[in-house]
């Protein structure tokens, strides 16, 4: 009984410390204050991260971004999206899942490729270029079409925008996707398919509707999930994976040539 209590207390301490750190970070960046403004007037212009598609017209590019969600939810979760262009193209295609609106939740080019997400600056998670990016684009497009829940959205435990991005990662292992621990919904799986690949596409995952599970992956390291709160240890690079804040440690952006 004593070891169980110790584990439970440690778990609660990690959750509270992670939540406190996330709230402090969000407050400093203005995500929980009036400076971010209402959603209608929130910043959505380019963050200046994506390469100029006209300057790099000859090069295929694939990138994945994530930014804190709007409002108070930005302290606990992120919203991801993927952009890509083939060699010879001068415009990106951006795909993501968005909750509002009826019908299909999978949206194409609803926002700028590297735009602020309603006031929150995006972070680059994946950056592939050249022949490797060109080769994976047809696989990405096929994964988008095969997404199992195109008309369904649930903020918790999923399916949501992170579930969509995790599906692409499973279908395209070459993407080397490493969604942060606060990508709430990334571990959502059907009860009929509780065991399979993790979001990185390399490893194994056991997950019951995204509320209880464990992941061992090439990019994720070891991660456990309880009620959608993820924590664990990543070795590529070394970092702690924590709920709310995402993680502590080295930058985990995935590139062709680290």
N, C-alpha and C positions, 0 to 999 in steps of 0.2 A: 504493500500500500504506500509506503514511504517513497519508493522510487517513482511510482505513478504520480504522486503529488508533486515531487520535484520536477518531473517532466512537464506537468501541467502548469506549474508556476513559471517555469522557464519559458514555455510557449507563450503564456500570457504576457510576460515581461517583454519578449521579443516583439509581439504584436503592438503593445503600447509604445515601446520605444520607436518602432518603425513608423507608427501613426504620428507620433509627436514630431519626428524628423521630417516626415512628409508635409505635415501642416506648417511647420516652420519654413520649409523650403518654398511652399506655395505662397505663404504670406510675404516672404522676401521678394518673390518674383511678381507679386501683385495678382496672383490667380484667385485669391480669395477676397480681394478688396475691390473697391469701386473703380480703381484705376483701369481695370480690365473692361469696365463698362458692361452694358447689356449685350445680349447675344447679337442683336441686330446691328450694333455699332462696333462690335468687337473686331479686332484686327484680323484680317484674312489675306493680307498681301504676301508677296514672296519673302521667304526668310533668307534668300540669297545662298542657298546651299547646293541646289541642283546645278550641274554644269549647263551652260548655255547650249540648248539643243541645236541652234544654228551654227555656233562656233564649232561644236563637236558633231556636226552632221554626219561625218563619215564613220562615226563610232557608235556601236550598239551600247546601250546603258540600261542597267536594271538597278533600282534603288528601293529600299523599304524605309519608311519613316514611322515614328510614333510621337505623339504629343499628349500631354495631359488633357483629359476630357473637360468639357465646359462646366463651370460652376464648382460646387463643393465636391463633385465626383472627381475633379482633377487631382484631389489630394489622395485618392485611393486607386485610380485606374488610368489607363492610357487608351488612346484611339490610334490604330495603325492604318497605313495604306501603302500601296505599291505603285511605283511608276516605272515605265519602260519605254524604250524606242529602239527600233531596228537601225542598222547602219543605213544611211541615206535619208532617214526621216529627220525632219526639223521640228517636230512637236512630240511631246510625251503623251502617253496614255496613263491616266491615273484611275485606279480601281480601289474601292473601299465599300464597306457596308455602313449604311446610315439608317438610324432608327426611324426618323420621322417620314411621313408620307405613306400612302397606301401602295400596295403592289410590291414590286421587286425592290428589295433593300440593297441589292448590289448596284452601286452607282459608278458611272464612267464619266470622268472629266467634270465632276460637279464643283471641283475646287482647283486652285492652282497646284502645280506639281509639288512644290515645297512650301505651300502657303502656311501661315500661322493658322492653328486650329482654334478659331474663336478666341484669339488673344494669346494662345500658348505657342511658344516656339517649338517646332518639331526637332527631334533628334534623329540623326541618321543611324540606322541599324544595319543596313546591307548596302554594299556598293560594288557591283560587278560591271566590268566593261570589256569591250572587244569581242572576240570569238566566243568566249564562255558565256557572255551575256546573250549574244545572238542565238546560241544553241538552246538556252533555257526559255526564251520567250514563247515559242510554241507550246511548251509544257505549262508555262504559267497561264496562257490563254485557255488551254484545255482544263486546267485546275479550276479556273474561274467558272467555266461552264458547268463543271461537275460538282460545284458547291451544293451540299445536300439541303440547305435551309435558305434558299434565296428570298422567300417571302415571310420569314419568321425572324423576330428579334426580341430577345429578353436580356435586359441589362445584367441580370444575375439569374442563374449561373451561366447562361448562354442559351442558344447561339447568339452571338453578337459580332461586332467588328473584329475582335481578337480571334473568335472562332473561325471567321473567314480567312484571316491571314494565316492562322495555324494550319488550315486545310491546304492552302497553297504550299506552305513549307513542307508538309508531309508528302505532297504530290511531286515536289521539286526539291529533292535533297541537295542538289547542286547549289541551291540558294544559300545554304548554310544559315538558315534563319535562327536567330536566338532572341525570341521575344522575352522581355523582362518579366520578372516575377509578378509585377503588378499589371500585367496584361490580362485582366480579369475576363475569363471566358475562353482563354486559349486551350484549356484542358477539357472543354466540354466535349463529351462523346455520347452517342446514343447508348441506351441500356442494352441494345442488341449487339453492340460492338465496343465492349469496355476495354479491350486489349488491342494495342496496335502501335503504330509509330508515334513518336513524340512530334511536336511542331517542327523540329529541326529535320525530320525525315530520316534520322539515323539514331537508332536506339530502340527502347521499348517503353511503353506507357500503359499503366493500368489506371483507369479513371471511371468513376461512377457519376455520370452527368456533370462532371466538373466540380463536384462538391467533396469528393474524397478520392484520393489516389496518390500514386507515386510515379515519378518519371526518372529514367536513367537515359541520358542522351549525349550525343557527341558534343553538342553546343550547350545543352542545359546542365550537364553534370548530373548531380543527384538532387532531386527536388521532391518535396512532399506537399500535398495539398489537403487542407482541411477547411471545408466550407468556402472554398475559393480563395483562401489565404495561403499563398505559396511561400515556402522558404527552403533553402538548400545551399549547396556549395557547387560553384562552377570552377572548372580547372582550365578553361580555354577562352580567355585568360582567367587567372585566379580572381574570384570575387564571391562575396556573400550574396545570395539571392534572398530578398526580403519582401514581405507584403507591403503594400502602400507606397514605399519609396522605390521599389524595384530591385535595388542592389547597391552594394558598396564594393568598390575595387576598380580594376583597370577598365578602360573603355573596351566594349565588346563588339565594336563595329566589324562586320565581316566583309573582307575584300578578297580579290583574287590573289593578290600578293601582299600579305600582311607585312 
